Structure formats: C-alpha cells, structure tokens
Amino acid sequence: MLENTFCHIPRLSLRTEEKFWSEGIHGWHAALNVSTLPVARVNKDALRRHLDDSIANLKLGNPYYFADLLPPGLHWRLFPEFRNRIAYLDIETTGLYGWLDKITTIALYDGKIIRHYIQGVNLQEFKRDIQKYDILVTYNGKCFDVPFLRSALKIRLEQVHIDLRYVLHALGFSGGLKACEKQLGISRGELDGIDGFMAVALWSDFKNNRNPRALETLVSYNIQDVLNLETLLVKAYNRKLKETPFTRVRKLPMPVTPENPFQPDRETVNRLKYEFARHFEQ
C-alpha cells in the first residue's frame, strides 16, 4: 500500500491522491512515467524529486522518512513494507491509576520471536532489545505504555508508533483491546476473562504469596496481548484497504500465531476472583 501512496508528498492531499488512482496512476513508478498529471498546480519536477526520494527510502528500509510525512492516522500504510522492523509491545504495572506504579512485566513480539521481561529479573534488558526495531505497535500505547516506559526506565523511544486504538476507532471499533478482539472474532482461550485488574492481582499474589503460578499466568496474559496485536493489525490493515482500490492486490493473509509459551493457572485466577469479590462484600 505504501507504494500506492501519494498523500505524503507536500501539497498532495488525500483527494488528490484519489484523483491519481481514478486516472490509473496507482504507484510511484506509474506517476513518474505519465506525461500529464490529473491535477493542476503540481510541479512535475518537485513531484519527481519526492517520488525518487520515496523509492530510495523504501529501498533503504527507512520508515522514518514516510512517518514524518504521513499523517499519524495513515501510519498503518507502513505495514507490510516494514513488517520485519516491527515490535508489538505491551506492559503490565502494579496498578491502574497512577504514575507512582511500577512496571511488572513487558511483552515484546516481532512476528517471529517472543520476548518477556520481569521486574527484578531482566527488566533492564528491554532497553537493549527494543533498539532493534524501528516501528512499535501497541493498543493505547501512545497514552500509556510508551510514556510509562520512558519515565520508568529512563529510555528514549523514538520509533515510529502505530497505535491500534486509533486505527480501530477509525474503523468503528472501540471499548478497549479485549472488546476489539471480541468484535473481530479473536479468542483468548483459557485467558478469556482475565483483564487489567486481574493482572494487578496476579502480580500481588506472586509477590506476597510467592505463587509462581500467578507470575506464569500474568506473563501468559501479557504475551497474549502482543500476539493478538499482530492479528489485529492485519485485520485492521485489510479493512482499511477497502477504502482504496487495492483490496484485491494488497490484502494480507492472517498470520499464524505461535503458541503462547506460558499457560494460565485457572485455580489461581478463580481464587483471586473469589477473594476480590469477598473483599467488596465486606
């Protein structure tokens, strides 16, 4: 889809881009070869320079060039050309309301390798590993995960950021990550029903009661978030394509999601739900 994009070129709007497409100018090379452009007030020499720059930066594998020129709402177009530069990211914390909370676990997935980080074990390794990637994909990460990581780990995260909360909202989906997953037919299996409140309780149970099954459940939950982000991005990408003439040629197959290496412990989850309910009954 990126090679079909023209609205990143200065003075070319989305409406102008649609005019290009309607005239059969579907890509950068096609635009370079036409003798007459379908719109006025476009300097052909300037257009050629920007198209040559686009071709060169795509060949160099530089997503920052396009991210700087595209509106944030169109950063989804960077996928799949830069799919091998993406990290799906999610964090869990000790609470749900304040910046005084601490990070408990981080999950990272790049479409092939699953990584996880645990407070008191290997959290600092995240700072090294995240530098391998040029694009971050999150759900609500612009408001929460990324600012929290910057503050807690004193890390600069300057990668291109695709926040699926906004991509999905533009498609009519809202209500949080789990709600969007259900609306799009994504199942969590044994992790269904575990939410952010339970993630906090699981960490507390691990720390206070030294319950390793609580930690394994928490890490499993955290990892499932990032595994599902890839599926959500592909689904969102294919739906956004329907707004363009390129659905047939650009539509992506659904990814094969790897098995989650950790398993939730339902006994621990059920006990914590019971304790939580009793707490509010008293």
Secondary structure as GFF3:
##gff-version 3
##sequence-region A 1 282
A	DSSP	three_ten_helix	2	4	.	.	.	ID=ss1
A	DSSP	alpha_helix	14	22	.	.	.	ID=ss2
A	DSSP	alpha_helix	28	33	.	.	.	ID=ss3
A	DSSP	alpha_helix	44	60	.	.	.	ID=ss4
A	DSSP	alpha_helix	63	69	.	.	.	ID=ss5
A	DSSP	three_ten_helix	72	78	.	.	.	ID=ss6
A	DSSP	three_ten_helix	83	85	.	.	.	ID=ss7
A	DSSP	beta_strand	86	93	.	.	.	ID=ss8
A	DSSP	beta_strand	103	109	.	.	.	ID=ss9
A	DSSP	beta_strand	114	118	.	.	.	ID=ss10
A	DSSP	alpha_helix	125	129	.	.	.	ID=ss11
A	DSSP	three_ten_helix	130	132	.	.	.	ID=ss12
A	DSSP	beta_strand	135	138	.	.	.	ID=ss13
A	DSSP	alpha_helix	145	153	.	.	.	ID=ss14
A	DSSP	beta_strand	160	163	.	.	.	ID=ss15
A	DSSP	alpha_helix	164	170	.	.	.	ID=ss16
A	DSSP	alpha_helix	177	183	.	.	.	ID=ss17
A	DSSP	three_ten_helix	189	191	.	.	.	ID=ss18
A	DSSP	alpha_helix	196	209	.	.	.	ID=ss19
A	DSSP	alpha_helix	212	241	.	.	.	ID=ss20
A	DSSP	alpha_helix	247	250	.	.	.	ID=ss21
A	DSSP	alpha_helix	266	281	.	.	.	ID=ss22
###
